[in-house]
Amino acid sequence: MPAPPIREKLAILADAAKYDASCASSGADRRNSLKSGGIGSTEATGICHAYAPDGRCISLLKVLLTNFCIYDCAYCINRSSSNVRRARFSIDEVVKLTLDFYRRNYIEGLFLSSGVIRSPDETMAEIVEVARRLRLENSFGGYIHLKTIPEASQELIEQAGLYADRLSINVELPTDEGVMRLAPEKRPQTIRRSMAGLREKLEAAAEPTLRTKKRSRFAPGGQSTQMIVGADTTPDATILKTSARLYGSYRLRRVYYSAFSPIPDSSAALPSMKPPLMREHRLYQADWMMRFYGFDQREILAGRPDGMLDLAIDPKLAWALDHRTIFPVDVNRAPRELLLRVPGLGTKAVKRVLASRVHRRLRLEDVGRVCQSIAAVRPFIVAEGWSPGGALDSERLRETVAPKAKQLELF
Ligand code: SF4
């Protein structure tokens, strides 16, 4: 059968890549090819940023090298037993597409993943070759995120780090049992070993060398991973526990949560419905609480016996409503850690509160100027001239501070 034309391949392989959530380029450092005479830059100017309605970054050319795959992961549309149209790019085609799209300012970089063809090593070698040609033969200075194949050799994964801004290795599912049941060819131990190898390499590269006193360049955006949510019955508490372990053990920059999408002709082991997208959103909020607000994963779900996040309100507000005795927090005296626990106060708002209160005692209006909604914050703080009185004891507090439910539209 003749190979489909490149436009058709692009339609197939870009569509096949849409299940990969790991596409944020925020971890990249600044790269500019003005001096090298090449093309591309991750400087702020001239970069086209675009976000899909669900908040995902789409300013990268996000494609698979191929959607042929010798593995048969039950949750994946590209699994070997799936009846989908297949296509395969050559290395040259991906390089050319990336450069063409970049020149037209359609993208700020490349996100490249692949099904496994022939062997993990052969597939990984092709992924690395795309990045090598972009960087070394075309002086490409844009962002490159490579999805690595955990079963590939450590040498190949390390080579990928020489050219990529960020590397990711998917843990796939939150538990080892889930991986073994739904992705029988994958080994959780191998995935962890590859992540540990990457962590070592990243840490070594972060140390200045004795001779040049410079740090070597190796995947400056670090490593990330993706977990599919809702493909099995794993509760949010276990998902967050796995994320906390991944952040702690492998120093990941990000764990991405990807709501399971039902696929055609899928295994009976999979649910027929996708989980609510809000579940993915709440997991990101809880993840943020662990990374930036100092919450332990066990605290976040302590008040939820079913181990599931409340879909109706954000987890920080849910935690505050369950721990009313620590509130109100005095914005003029409380330490940073306590201020970060106030619903509606993020890291930037807390920084501004701390900086402003050095000069004067803050009133409610001052706090209102640094946060998005003073209505959400008001019941949980004390400020100059303001106390929430009995608001914290009110049975209607949740109603008062929770976002109003929206009437769904029929059309
Ligand atoms: S290895 Fe990747 S592409 Fe292949 S079936 Fe599994 S998840 Fe899909």
Residues whose N, C-alpha, C, O or C-beta is under 5 A from the ligand:
A	BS01	SF4	C69 Y71 D72 C73 C76 N78 R79 S114 G115 V116
